[in-house]
Amino acid sequence: MKLKLNKSFIFSSIIIMISSLALSCGKRSKAPPIGNNMSFPGSMVALGSTDFLLLNTSANGDYSDGSIQRYSVDSSGNHTFISAMSVPAHGTEIAVSSDSKLVALSFDGSYSNTQVQFYNYSNKNSPSLLPINLSLPSTGGKQAVKRISFFKRTADTSYYFYGSILTFPNDDSSNGNIPSRVFVAKIDSSFSSVQLLFILSYGLNDTNSLSLNSTSINSAVTSNNAQYTFGYGAPTYVGGTNDLFIAFPTGSIGGFNSGINTYPVLPDALTYLSGTSNSTTCNGIACKILPDFRTVSLAAVDMAAIVAGNSINNSTYFVPLLWNQNGMGYRSTTNGTLITYPNNVNNADLNSFSFQYGFSSSYWANTPNVGSGASSCYATTGTTSANQYQILGDNSVFVAKTGLNGNNDNSNGGKTGNGTEVLALTGFDNLRSNINVIKGSRTASGDSDFNKISSYQIIDFYNAAKASLNTGTTWPSTVSPLNPFMFSRTSNVSNFDNTGAGIGNMGVVKFATSNTCRPYWARNTVSSGSLGRDTAWLISSPVTMTSSSSGYSTYQNLTIDPTKPSVFNFSAGSGAQSCTDVLPTTDNPKVFCVNYLYSTISRYNVSSSANSDPVIFTPY
């Protein structure tokens, strides 16, 4: 594939070249190939249980190309450089399929075209560039592809590749207010073709994207049919028998007001879930423009329907996401308050209950861990009212929230959003069952206008098939098939109070003998003007909740205390970190992290003797 540099970059380069020739008879030496050197390593992923790959972006122009390096890890946890393969500069992320045969490489916004390269790693000692590439549509701004990964379905032999398209303003500040969009592509088992299946976005003219919703636009304004846009981020695949690709909402952007979700107007959250009024009520009065609940809903794509040739609109189901400032859902109890209708403006746990949007990453709890031999970890249990606040294997997802937990969030002195809190969602078996029922009862009415199918595609208290969904028994909270709860409240840790953050990658390490599963993630601060000298942490949150736990008064429903995360703190100004894990010997997982700024690799033993014990990250 041929990557094209932005025109502004080319023009600047020509001016510099002409100036150099005018001032000197000599020629500026060409940047050398990167070879075995490291240069701004931006991504690290496991390649089986005893190898990992490291992407060098060569982002500063010191080298003419970048590289993917391979390292081997022995039984003692020592890593050895093995080889380097040249790739184009300005790579941003790499991803590896669960069988370690296929590697994807995405790029930052330095190129005018947005493409992804693929490499054959069937023979890890002799990898090769494949003659296929994925081209993604542009919305006019600079685009980078992040959060990339693969998944495999049990129903076929194809590889599925997904990621988020992030848009940044052009040099003239144009086309910057574009939400994140999520895509899925299909690659055949022989690595000979790639097909873009769909893009989860609205109002951005993407192919195979979401249709207009006529009841959420002002029909008197004919110059702009979309009037607002929204997208999705933090994608993951929920496998097993669920077979759902999911992504999380960005909220609506644009319309006739400024800010997120100011148009179209959303209803009062507690009133919406109470069933006391229908979804056409906005803050107690009739809406002239009806809400578009897709803007604040988890999108669940039925992959079986997509592969069978059905449209993205008839194959995608939407579950509105709502919780309060403590990250707890409807009918849960926080600080002694049952979260239910009606609202009380003098009670922060009720008054902060809101629709949710803005997420950085997510992780299906039983994602096959490439570093642990592509095995899953958690035992799978069906979701019930008795276990809805626990991690249930195939039926649970971790998700990292950005910003505050909804309206009027003043928990922890208003610093909640800085910690990039990790929540869990359970009930994906219920969601799968509901989708199967809806598919059997839905009447076909076309999908060019979402209003015509929304009564079936939005799975909430008002779904047209509600009477057949057995909501009283299969919906633990009685208002949704999914139940959210706080898993790790990092904003209550003093280190995180004053700086925003992001979580780029999550994982689960496995201690097979004790059947202990330990989720972990690398958290990086995001400070304007830091020049990459951000500070990072490795975090997990496994401490069992008891009646004497510090978090018990707030989180009586939970079995894990989210206020007690296990934290390894990198030194201040250490630089952003990308991490992965491998398992060179049973019960002895190793986490490796690479520093983007200083091009150094650090490594950690991970220990935890039981499910109730803290995780300890020990450098070695």
N, C-alpha and C positions, 0 to 999 in steps of 0.2 A: 504494500500500500504506500501511497505517497501522501505525506503530511504537508500541508501548506502553511507557511508562516503568515501571521497577520500582515496586511498591507502596510500598516503604520510601522511595523517592525522592519519590513523590507525597505521602506522609504528612508527611515532613519539610518539604516545600514548603508544605503547608497550615499547619503550625505556625508557620513563619517568617512567612507572610502574615498570620496572625491576630495574632502578636506585633507586627508592623509597624503594623497598623491600630490596635492598642491604644495604641501609643506615639506615634503621629503621625496627624495629620489628612490628611497628604499621601499620595500614592501613589508606590510605588517605580517608577521608570521601567523600561519593558520593554527588554530587550536589543535592540539594533538588528540588522538583517540584516548579514551579513558583507560583502556587496558585493565589492569588489576587494581587500579586506584579506587578510592571511595570519594564521592562528591555529592553532598546533600542527599543522604539516603532517606527516602521518603516512605518506604513501605517494607514490611517484613512479614512473610507467611511461611508456615510449615510446608514441607514437601515430604510427606510420610512422617514416621515417628522418629527418624534419626537424621533428618536433613531440614534445613530451612533456606529460603531464598531471600535475597536482599536487593531491593531496587535502588540504584543510584540515579538520581534525576539529572545530575550535571546542570543545575538550574542557573549557575552564574556565568556560564560561557567559558570556563577554564578548559573544558574539553569539548571536542567536536561531537561527542555522542554520550549516551548513558550506558548502563550495564545492568544485567541481572546476575548477581553473584550467587553461587551455591556454597553452603557450608555444611559440613558433616559433624554430628555430635556423637561422641563415644559414650560408653556405659558410665563413665565418671562425670559426664556433663561437659567435657572439654570440646570446644568447637574448633574446626580446622577449615581454612579456606580451601576449596576444591577447584573451582573454575569460575570464569566470567564470560558472559555472552554479550556482545555489543547490541544495543537497542537504541532507538532515537532518543535524543535528549528531551528533557521536560516531561518525562513520565511522571505520573502522579500516584498510581496505585497498581499493585499486581494482585491477582487472585488465583487460587489453585483449586481444581476440581477435587472431589472427595477421593477419587482413585489416583490422584497425583499425576494424571496423564496430560492434562490440559491446563495451560496458564494463559491468563489474559493480562494485557497491559493497557492502561488508560493514560490520558495526557492532561496537562493543565491547559490554561487558556492562551498559550503562546501561539497556537496554530489557528488558522481561520476555519478549518474544517474539524469537526468533532468525530473522531474515529477511535476504534479499539482494535489493537492487534492481538493475535492469538499465536501461541507457541506450542509445539508438540513436545511433551516431556515424557512420552512413553518410555524412551531410553534417556534417563536423567543424565547420563554421561555424554549424550550427543543430542541436545535439544535443537529444534529447528523452527524457524518462522513458517507459519502456515500460510498458504495462498488465499486466505479468506480475511475479510475485515468487516467490521460493523460500522456503518455510517449512521450518525444520529442527526436529526434535524436541528436547525438553529433558530433561535428567536431574535437574533440580531445582536446580542451581546457576546462577550467572551465566555466560552463554556469550558468547564472541567468536568470530568466524570469521576465520581467518588463512590464510596460504599459498595464497591463491586464484589460480586461473589458468584458461585455456581450452585446449582442444585440438580439432583437427579430424582426422577419420578419412578416409582415401582412399576408403573403401567407401560413404560416404553424404555428404549435404550438411548434416547437422545440426551444431550447435555443442555441445561438451561442456564443462561447467563443474565445477570441483572445488575442494576446500579442506579445511582442518582445523577441527574444532569444539573449541575450548579451553574448559574449564570452570574457574570460580573459585568459592571458597566464598561463600555468602551472608553477610549482615551478622552472622548468629548463628553463623557458622563451619560451618554444615551443608553437606552435598553438595559438599565440596571435593576429596575423594579420587577424582576421576573422570579416567580416562586420556583422552588425545587421541583423537578419532574422525575418520575421513576419509570424505568422501562424493563422489559423482559425480551430476550432473544433466544432462539432455538438453534442449536448446532447439532448436526447429525453425528452419529456414532463414529463415522469414518473421518470426521473433521474436514469434510469437503465443501460444506455450505453453512451459511449463517443467515437466519431470517429474523427480522425485527417483528415481534408479535404484537406489541401494543406499547403505548405510553400513557401513564396515568397523569393527565393534565387536563385543564379546562380553559378555553378561551385563548389558546396560544397557537392555534392552527397546526398542531401536531397531527400526524397521520395516526389512525387507529387510536384516537383519544376519546375523552368523554363528551357526550352530546350536550347541547344547550338545554336549559331548563326554562321553559317559556313563562312559568309563573314567578320566576325570580328576577325578571328583567322588566324595565319600564317600557311598555309597548309604544309610548309616545315618543321615545328617543329612537329614531330609525337609523341614525348614523353609526351606531355601534351596537351590533347584535350581542356581543359578549357582555359589555358593561362592567364586568369584573373577571378576575382570573383566580385560579387556585391550583395547587399541585400537591405533591406528596413527597415524603422523604422517609428515612430510616426503614428501608425495605428488608424483608426476610421471607423465607419459605417455611411454612408450617407443614411438615411432611407426615409420614406414617399414613394412616387412613384418612387424614384430613385433606391433604393435597390442595392447600390454599397458599397462594402468594399474597402477602399482605404488605401494606405500607400505611404511613401515618400522615395526617393532614397538616397543611401549612396555614389554614385559614384563608379567607378571601382577601384579595388585594384589588384596590381600584374602586370602581363605581363612582358615586357622586359625593363621597366623603373621603377623608383621609384616615389612614390607619387600617389595622387588621380587623376584619369582621364588622366593619361599620356599615357595610352594604353587601348583600341583602341582610336585613335585620333578623337576628336570632330571637327566639322566644326566651322567656324566663326559664332557667334550667330546672328548678324544682317543680314549677308548674307543668312543664313539658313532661316530666317523668311521672307526675302524680296521676295522670289520667283524668284529672278534673276538667280539662279542656283539650280541644284538639290542637294539632300542631300548627294551625293557622293563626293562633293567638300570639301576639308579640307584646310582652310586658303588659298584659292585661287588656289590650285593645286589639281590634281586628287589624291584620296586616294588609296594607295596600299591595305590597310586594311580598310574596311568600318566601320563607327561608329556603336556602339550599343547604340541606343538612350534610351534603357531601363535603362541604368545606371544613367540617369539624368531626368527621367520621373516619374510623379505620376502614380502609378499602380492602376487601377480601375477594380475590379473583379466583374463581373456580377453574383450576387449570385443566381439568378434564373437559370442561365446556369449551375453553379456548382451543385446545388441541383438536377438538372435534369440529372446529370451524365456526363456532358461535361468535358473535360480536363482543367487543369488550364491554359494551353497555349492558347487554343481557347476561354477561358472565360475571359482573362485579356487584358485590353486595356491600352495603354500607352500615356500619354499626357506630352510632354516635358515641363519643367518648366524653364522660363527665365525671368529675370528682372535685373534692374541696382542697383547701390549702395544705392539708396533711396527706394528700394523695390517696384519699379513701372515697369509695363509691357510694351510691345510693343504698340505703338501709344498713350501712355499716355504722359503727359507733366510734366516735373520736372525742376524747376529753369528756366522756360521759354523755355526749349528745348523739341521739339517733338521727342520722342524716336522712331526713324525709320532709315532705311538704307539710305545712307551709314554711316559708322563709321567716327568719327573725333577724333584722338588721343589727340587733344588739348581740347576736351570737356569731362569732367569727367562723365557727365551723359550718354553720348553715349559710351565712351570707357570702362566703367565698366559694360555694359550690357553683361550678361553671362548666360550660363546654370547653374542650381542650384542643390545642393545636401547638405545633412547634416541637419537633423531636430530632435528635441527632443520629441515633442508631438503634437498632433492635437486634434480638438474637433469639431464635427458637431454642428452647431449653435442651432439646434433643438433636440439635444440629450435629451431624457426623463430624467429629473433631479430627481433622487431617493429622494433627500432631500426635494423636492417640490411636493411630491406626484406623482413622475414619469410623470410630465407634461412637455411639451415643452413650449417655451416662444415666440419666434419671429413669426410674421405673415409671411406667405409664399407668395412671389411674383415672377412671372416669370422674368428671367434675360433679360434685354434689354440694348441698348447702353446708355439709359438715367439713369439707376439705377445700372449699373455694379460696381460702387464703394461704394455700400451700403450692409449691412447685410440683406440677403433675405430669412431668415428662412431655409426651407428645402434645399435651393440651395446654401448655404454658409458654409464654413469651416474655423475655425481659425487654424493656424499652427505656432509653435515656431521654428524659424530658429536658427541654431548654426553656429558660425564662421562668416566670412565676407559674404557680399552679392555679391559674384562673383569676377571676376578678377578686378584688379586695383581699388579696393574699398578703398578709402582714406577719406570717409566722416567722420566727427567728429574726424579728426586727426588720422584716421586709427583704431579707437577703436570701430567701429561699432559692431563687433562680440561679444564683451563682454556683451552686454545688453540682449542677447537672445530675439531678436525682434519678435513680433507677427505680422504676416501677415494674410490677409484674401484672400480666393479664392471664387469667385462667378461663377455661370454658370453650376452647376451640372445638372440642367434640360436640358440644351443644350447637355451636355455630354451623358445623358441618351438617349435622342432622337437620337443622332448620333450613339450610339451603336445599337439601334434598327434598324436603316437604314442599318448599316454595316452587321449586322447579316442576313438581308434579301438579301443582294447582294453578300456576300462573297462566293467564290467558294472553296470547300473542296480540300485541297492538302496535308493533313497530318500536324502534328505539331512537329515532331521530330527535325526539323531544323527550327528555328525561321525565317530564311531568306525567307522561302516559304510562310509565313503568315504575315510578318512584314508590307507589304504594306496596309493591312487592320487593323492590331492590333495597329499600331502607328497612333494616330489621330492627324494629323498635316496638313500642307499646301499641302503635297504630297500624302495624302491618296488615295487609289485606288477608293474609293467611293466618292471622294470630290464633284463631280458634283451633287450628290444627297443629300449632307449634308446642302445645302442652307447656305453656310458659310457667304455669304454677308449679310444675315439678322439675322442668329442665332448666329454668332460668333461676339460679340461686338467689339473685337480688330481686326477682320477679319483674324487672323492667328491661333486662338485656341478657343475651346469651353469654356475654363476657363480663367478668368481674375484675376490676382493677384494685390493686393495693400497693402501698409503698413497700419496696424491698430494701433499698439502701438510701437513707436520708443523709447524704454527704453535706448538705447545707448546714447541718448542726455541728459540723466539725469546724473549729475556729480557723483552721488553715484556709478554708474555702469561702470565708465570709465576704471578702472584698474584691474578688476577681471573677469574671465570667470564665466559663470553661466549655469544653467539648469532649465527648467520648467518641473516638473514631472506631475502635474495635473492641469487641467483647468475646469472651470464650468461656469454656467450662473444662477444668482439669479433672481427671478421674483418678481416684485411689481405688483400684479394683478389689483388693483384698477386703477392705472395710466397706466397700460399696458406697464410698463418700464422693459426692460431686461438689466441686467448688467453682462457682462462677467468678470471673474476675474481669477487670477492664482497666485500660490505661486512660487516665483523665489528664487533659492538658489545659492549662490556663490559656486564655486568649486576651492578651494585653496590647492595646494599640501602642505602637512605637517601641515594642520590645525587641524588634529585629530578630525574632526567633528565640530570644532568651527566655522562653516561657518555662514554667515549672510544671513538673508532671508527678503523678502518683499512680501506684498500682493499688487497686482497691478490691475488696471482697466484703461480704456482709453475712456471715453464717451464725452469729451468736443467738442461741435459743432464748426466746422470750419467757420470762417467769413473772410472777406477780410482784417481785421485788426489782424487776428491771427498770432502768431509767425511762424507757419508752412506754412502759405499760399503761400509764395514765392516758396517753394519747392513742395507743394502738392496742386496745384490749382484744381485738379480734385476731391478732397475728401470732404466729408461732415463732417467727424470727424477729429479733429486735432491730428495726431499721436504723435506729439512732446509734448503733455500735458497729460501724464499718471497720474492717481490718484495713489499715492503710500503711503502705510503704511510701515514704516521702523522699523523692529525689531532692538533691540540693537546690537551693534557691537559684533561679536563673539558669537551670541546667539545660534548658532547651526542650523542645517537643520530642516525645518518644512514641515510637511505633513498636508494638510488642506481639510476640507469638509464643506458643508453647510446643514442646516436643516431649516424647516419653521414651527415652532410650532404654530404660529398664522399668519393670513393673513397679507401680506404687511410688515412683520417684520422678514426678514431672519436673521439667525445667522450663522456666520462662526466660526468653531472651528479648531484650529491648535495644533499639538502635536510636541514637541521638541525631536528630536532623541537623542541628547546628554544628556539632563538634565531630560528627562522623565516627562515633565510638559505639561499641557493642558492650552492653552489660548483661549479666546473667544472674538468675536467682533460683535457689531451691524453694520449693513450695511444700509446706508441711501443715497437716491438720489431722489430728488423731481420731476425731469423731465428728459427726455432723453438728454437734453442739459446740465445738471448739473453734476459736478464732483461727484464721489463716495467717501463717507467718511467711513473709517473703524475706529470704536471707541471701544477701549478695555473696558470691564466692568467686 
